[in-house]
Amino acid sequence: MANSTTISEADILSDVIGANEGDLSPEAARAILRWRFNDRAIARINDLADRNNKGVLSHTEEDELQRYLRVGALVNLVQAKARLSLK
């Protein structure tokens, strides 16, 4: 884990959910691996990312993009746990 001055939400969540422990049931793991952003969310993320690359995001849009990125990081952590559980 990162030191206390650089700890991220992902670091904290990894500790909470035990992302390095494969202790989910196979059924739960398979269900979690099906989690995906829907088409509307993907389109919004792509739009925000494109506008961010162009440097034209408002502060509100920057915050929205960061929220999507944090949710994506959480899903990635839980899915890593799910993959370990299926090994």
N, C-alpha and C positions, 0 to 999 in steps of 0.2 A: 504494500500500500504506500501511497505518497506520504511525505511528511505533513505535519499539521498545517503548514503554511500554504501548501499546494493541493490539499485534499479536494477532490471534486465530488459532486453528487454521485457519479458513477462509482467512485471508490467506496463511498459510504454504503450505497446500495449493494455493491458486491459483497461487503461484509454482512449486511443484513440478510440477503437471500442465500448466501453461501454458494455463489456462482461456481466455485471450484468443487462443489460436492454433488455427485450424481445420485441424489436420493429421491427423485420423483418417480412415481409409478410410470410404467410405459404408456399408459393411456393419457396421463396428464402431460407427459413429455411430448407425445405426438400432437396433442391439442395445442400446446404452446408453440410448437414449431409451425403451426398453421397461422399464427398471428401475423398480420400484414396491415400496412396502411391501406385504406381504400383508395379508389381512383381519384376521388375528390381531394383527399389529403395529399396524395402524390403530386397532383397537378399544382396544388398550392405550394408545397415544398419546392417544387421545381421553379415556380414563378418567383418565390422569395429568394431562392439561391441565385437565380439569374439576375434579379434586381440587386442583390447583394454584391455580386461580381462586378456589376456596373457602377456600384457605389451610390445607388439612388434609393436605398431603403430609408423609410422614416424610422424614428425611434420605436414606434409601436410595432412596425413590421420586423425590426431587429429582434424585439422581445418575442414576437410570435415565432420567428425562425428558431430562436434559442429554445423555446418551449418544445417545438417539434424535435429538435436535436436531442434534448434531454429525454423525451419520451422514447425516441429511437435508441438511445443508449441503454435505457432500462429494458426495452424489449430485447436488445442484443444480449444483455447480461442474463436475463431469464432464459433465453433460447440457448445460450452457452451451457447453462445448467441442464436444460432439457437434453441437449446432445450428449453431455456426459452421462446422463441417466440412461440413455439408450445403448451405451457401449457395453 
